[in-house]
Amino acid sequence: MARVSRPHRTIPFRRAIAAAALTLALVAASGCTGAGRAPTGGTTPSVNSPAAAACVKDIPAVIARTATPGADTGTLPDAVASALEAAADTGFAQAAAPGAVVAVRTPEGTWIKTYGVADPSKKTPMKAGVHTRIGSITKTFTGTLLMQLAEQGRLSLDDPISHYVPKVPNGDRITLRQLANMTSGVASYTRSERFTDRYFAKPQTVFSPEELLAVGLAESPLFEPGAKFDYSNTNTILLGMVIEKVTEQPVEKVMAAQILRPLGMTQTVWPGESTALPTPYAQGFTLQGVHATPEAPSNATHWNPAWGWTAGELISTIDDLLVYGRALGTGQGLLDATSQTERLSSFPGAAGYGIGMGCVDGWVGHTGELPGYNTSLFYDTTTDTTIAVQTNSDISSGDCPADTPTLPDNSRDLSCSSPATRIFVALTKALGHPFVMPS
C-alpha cells in the first residue's frame, strides 16, 4: 500500500496486517482487524520451502491431555507467581497502554493481575472481567467453525472458494484451506485506501461483508494460489460467507451454538453493527485515524467494529479467553482428535500460520487488534499453559519504524512492540519457555 501524506491514517492498517499473524512477525502494531500485524510479503518463508521441525511436538499427547481439576480456582506457587508479577510489572511499565489485564493458567492454578486504568478520564481502575475488543483472535473462531463443518462432512478444506462465492479471481483454484492459512493471493481490503480513507473519515461507518469483499477482490490476485504467505483479512471474510452459506444461518448464531455455549463462554459477544460493549468495559485509545496525535491519542471505544466481521469483531473477557485458549490448543470441546491433529499439523514449520491460527515453538494462538485495543492469547502445548493479555491501547512502543506512531515519551532502547504482545513475551520468559521468533 502506498504511503500517504497523513501518516496516522492509512499506514496503521498495513501494520495491522502484520501482527495478527504473529507467527511471522510478533511485534504487533496498531490496527486493523483486530487483525494484529502480519507480514505483508517479502519477510515470510515460502510455503514451499522445506519445513523445519514441526511446531507442535507429540500432538496425540496434547490432544489427550486431561484438564487438571482446580486449575481455574487454584493458585500458583509463590515463586512462580512472584516471577510472573515481576515480568508483567516490567512489561506493563514499558507498554504504551493506560491499563491491562494479565492472566496465566497452568495445571497448578491461575494467576491474574490488573494494571492501570480502564478509563483515564474517570481514573477507573482496570479490573478482571472487563470487556475489550479482541480483534483478530476472532479469526481463530472462524477457523474453528470451518474445521467443525469439515468434521461434519458439510464441506472440505480442499473445496475451491468458487463453490461458495462467485467472482473471486482464481476462485476455481483457491481452496478454503488456502484462505485459512493466508496463502490464497486474495488482497486484504484493509490495505486499500478505498477502505481506509472512508473508514478513518467516519469511524462510525457500517461496512457489510459484501462491501469489504468487493474492495479486496478489486485488488486481487496478488499471486498464484499457494505461492506464498500474505496475511489478508479478506480471506477470513470469505470464510465467514462460506460458513453462512453452508449452515444457512448468521455466522454469530453458528459461533454461539458451536463454540460459545459448549465452552460456557457467557461473556464473549458478537457486537454486529452496534458500537456498544457490555459493562464493565475499558475505554480504548489509538494513534490511528485522522485526528489522533502522539500528544492526544483518539478514544476509539465506540468506533464501529462491523468492518472486522469474521476477521476481527468479537468482544471478550479474561476468564473466557483463558477457557478458549486451552480449548483452541487441545481441541477439547471443539474438535475431535482427527480434526485437531490436522489443525496442529497445519503449520509450515517451527513457526508459521496454519488453519486460522499461528504457532511458534509450540505456542499456538493469535494476537488481536482493533483501534484502541490489543490482545494476546496463546497456549503452550509443551506445558499445558494458557496466557491471555488484554490492553486498552494498540499503541506501539520501542524502536519502531518511522511509519509506526508512538507516544512522546517513547523509549527507543526497547524493541518495537504493541502493548499486549510486550507483556505476553515477558511472561513467557518468566515461565521458562520464551516466545522467540526464529531468526
N, C-alpha and C positions, 0 to 999 in steps of 0.2 A: 504494500500500500504506500502511496506516495506521501511524503511529508507535507504537512500543511502549515500555514503561517501561524495558526493558533495552536501551540503545542499541547495544550491540555484537552484538545478537542477530539482528534481522531487517533492519534498515536497510542493512547492508552488501550484502545481496543486491539491494537496489534499486540501489545504486551499481554493483554488478556488471553489472547490465543496462545500465548506462550506458556502459562503455568499450569493451567488446569491439567494439562497432560502430566505435569510434574514428574513424569518419568524420565524426561529427557532434559529438562532444564528447571530444576526445582527452585529457582529463585522466582517465586510467583510475584506477579506485579499487580497492577491495578486493572481491573477491568472486566472485560466482557464475559459474560455469561457466567457469571458465576462460572465463568469458564476458567478462570485462572489463567496462567500463561502456558503456552506450549510452543515449542519451536516452530517457526513459520517456514522452515526449509533450510537446507544447507548445513545445519548443525546436527542433524539426526542421522543415525546409522541407516544405511539402506536396508529395507526389509528383506532384500535378497542376499544380504551378507551372511556369512556363516554365523550361526548363533553361538554365543558364548555359553557358559554353563547356565542351566535352567535357573530362572529367577526364584522359583519355589521348589524347595527340596522336599522329598518324601510327601508328595501330595496325598497319598492314601492316609497317612498318619494325621495330616492336617484336617482332612475331611471327617475322620473318625474320632477326632478329639472330643472328649467328654467335658462338658461345661462343669466347672467346679462350683458346688453349692456354696452360696455365700460370697461369691466373687463380687456381686453387686452391693453387698452390705458390709463386708469385712473391711478392715483397714490394713494398709500395707505396713510392713515392719518399719520401725522408726528410722533406721539407717537409709532405707530406700526412700521413704517419704522426705527425709531431710535432703537427700541428693536431688530429688525431683524439685523440691521447693527452691533450692539454690539455683538450679538450672532455669526454672521458669522465672524466678526473680530477675536473673540476668537477661534472659531473653526478652521479657516484657520491658525492662528498662531501655533496651536497645531498639525496641519496636516503635513505630510511629502510629500508635493507637491510643485512644482515650481509655479503653478497657479491654479486658479479656477474660474468658472462662477457659480453664485448662483442666483436662482430666486424663487420668491413666487408669486402666483396669487390667489387672493380671489375675491369674488363678488365686492369688493370695488375698486380693481385695481391691478396693477402688480409692483413688486419691483425687480430690477435686479442690481447686483453689481459684478464687476470683481476684481480679486486679482492676484498679482504676474505677472509672465511672461509666455507667450506661448512658447518662445524659449530662454532658458537661455544663449545660446552662443551669440545670437544677442541682448539679452535684449529686445526682442519684448514683449510689454505689452499684457497680456491676454485681450480679448475683447469679448463682447457679439456677437454671430454669428459665433464664432469659431467652427469648426467641430472636434469632438472627436469620438473615437470608444466607443460604448455604451454596448458592451458585452452582458451579459445575459438578459438585457432588451429586446433583440431580442426574448427571449422565450415568452414574453407576446404577441408579434406579431404572433408567431406561434400558440399559444393557441387561439388567436382571430380568425385566419383563420380556425382552427379546429372547433370552435363554429359556425362560419358562414356557413361552409359546413354542419354541423349538422342541422342548422336552415333551410338550403335549401333542406334538405332531401337527401343529397348526401352521407351521412354516418351517423352512430350512434356512440355516445361516448362509447357505450357498445359493439361495434363490437370488436372481437378479432383481434390482430395485424396480425395473420396468414392469414386473409382475404386479406391482402395487401402486406405483406412482408414475404417471406418464411424463414424457418430455424431459427426462433427466439426460443430459449429454452423456453418452456412453452407458446409458442405463441398462442396456441389454447385457453389458459386461461387468457392471459394478454389482458386487454381491452385498447382501446385508452384513456379512462378516467384515467386508472392507469398509463399510460405513462405520461399523462399531469400533474397528481398530485404527481408524483415521488414515486409511491408505486408498481412499476412493478416487482422489483427484477432484472432488467437488469443492469449490471455493467456499470459504466462510463468509457469510453475509456481514459478520462483524468487522471484516477488513475492507468493506466497501463504504466509500463516502456517501453513496446513495442512502445507506442506513445511518451512519454516524452523524452526518450533517442534520438529518431530520430528527434523530433521537436527542442529540445534545441541544438542539434549538428548543425542544419542548420535551423534557423527560417524562411528562405525563402521557405521552403518546402511547396508544394501544396498538400493537402490531399483531396481526393474525399470523399463524404459521404459514399460510399461503403467501403473504407478503414477504416474509423472511426468506422463504424458499425461492421466490422469484428473484430476489436480489442475489442470492448465492449462485443460482443457476445461470444468471446473466453473465457471470464471470468465469464460468466453468466450460471445459475441464482445464485443470492446471497441469495434469499429466495423465499418462495411461493408468488405468486401474491397477492397483497393486504395485506400482513402480517405486513409490517411496511413501514416507510418513508426512502428513501435513494436517495439523490439528484444526479441524473445521467444525464450527457449531452447526452448520447446515447439515452435516452428516446425521447429527442426533435429532434434528428437526424431522428429517426424512424417516428416521426410525420411529419417532412418535406417530407419524402418519401411518406407517405400516401397522403399528400396534392398534391404532383406532380402526383401521380397515379390517384387520383380521378379527378383532373382538366385537366390532360394531358397537363400541362404547367409547365415551370420552376417556382419554388416557388417565385422567386423575381418578376415575372410578375403578379402572383396572388396577392402578397403583395401590389404591386403598384396599381393594379386595385381595390382592395377591402379595402385597408386601407389608403395608402399614398395620392392618388388622392382625394378620398372622403373627407379627413380631410384637404386637402391643404398643406400637409407636403412636400414642394418642396425641402427642404434641407436635407432630410433623404435619405441615399444612401446605396444600397447593393453593396459592392465592388467586389463580386465574387472572382476571383483569383488574382485581382490586389492589389498591396500594396499601391496604391496612395490614398490620401484623397483629397476631394475638398478644394479649398482655400476659406477663410483662415482656417488653421488648427493648432493645437497645437502639439508640439513635446512631445512624451510620454516616461516616464522613469520608470524603473523597477529594482528590485533586483533579478528577476528570470533569469535563464539561466546559462550557464557555465562560462561566462566572468564577470558577474556583481559582484561587491564587495560593501560593505557599503560605502566605500570611493569614489567609482566610479560606480554609477548605470549605467546600459545599456540604450541606446536610442533604444526603441522598436517601434518607429513610423512606420517604414516600414517593420516590421515582417509580414509575410503573414497571413491574417486572415481567410483563407478558412477553416482551421480546426475547426472554430466555427460554420460554416454554419447556420442552423436554430436554433442553440443553442446560437449563440453569434456574428454574423458577422456584424451587422448594424453600420452605422455611422450617427450621427445626430447633431443638434444644440439646443441651449436652447429654442428658440422660438417653434420649432417643438415639443420638449419634453413637454413643457407646454400644448400645444394643445392636444397631445396624452395622457398625464397623466390624464386629466379630462375625455376624451372620454373613456379611459380604465376603470375608476371608475364608470361612469354613464352609459356606453354603448352607449351613444348618438353618432350617426354617424357610429356605428359599428355593434350593435346587437339590435334585438327587445327586448321588455320588458321581454318576457318569457325566452329568452336565457340569458339575463343579470341577471335575477333573479336566474337562475340556477348557473351562474358563481359566483355571490356574495354569494350564499349559499353553495359553494363547499368547504369552509374552515372547518377543523375539530373542531374548537372551537374559543376561543377569539384570538388565534394566530394559524397560520398554513398555509399550502401550498395548493392552490386549483387548478383550471384549468389554468396552465401556469402563475400563479402569487401568491404572498403571501399577508398575511393580519395580522396586529397586531392592536388590539383595534380600528378598523375602518379605519386604514391607509392601503390602498391597493396599490400594485405596485411591484417593483423589484429593486434590485441593479444590476450593471453590471460591469464586469471587463474583460479586455484583458491585457496582459502585456503592461504596460505603461499608462493605463487609468482606471479610476474608476468613476462610475456614480451612482447616486441615483435618483429614480423617484417614488414619492408616491402621492396619492390623499387621502385627509382626507374626508371620507364620512360623517363625522359629521358636517363639516363646509364649504364644497364646496371649499376647498383649495388645490392647487397643489404646490408641491415643487420639483424642479429639481436642481441637483448639478452635475457639470462636473469638474473633475480634471485631470491633465495630469501626474498622477502618480498613481500606485497601491500599493505604499509602505506603510505599516502599521506603526503606532507609538503607544507608550504607553507600558504598562506592558504586552508584548506579549510572547507567548510560545517560547521555545528555537528554534523550527523549523521555526519560523517566523522572517526572517531577518529584521533589522531596521537600520536606519542611525546612524552614530557615535554619534551625539548629541541628540539621543533619550532620552526622559524623561520617566522613569517608574512610575512617580507619577500619570499617567492617565491610564484609562482602554485601552486595546488594540483595535485599530480601524483602518480601512482603511480611506483615506482622505475624500472622498465624504460622507461616512457614518457619520464621525465625525461632519462635518458641518451640514448635514441634521438633525441629532439628536439635535444639538444645536438650530437650527431654530424651531423645533417642541416645544421645551421648551419655547422659546420666544413667540410662538403663544398661549401658554396655554394648548396645548394638547400634552404632551410629548410622544414620541415614546419610550415605555419601554417594554422590553421583560418580560413576566410573569416569576416569579421565579419558 
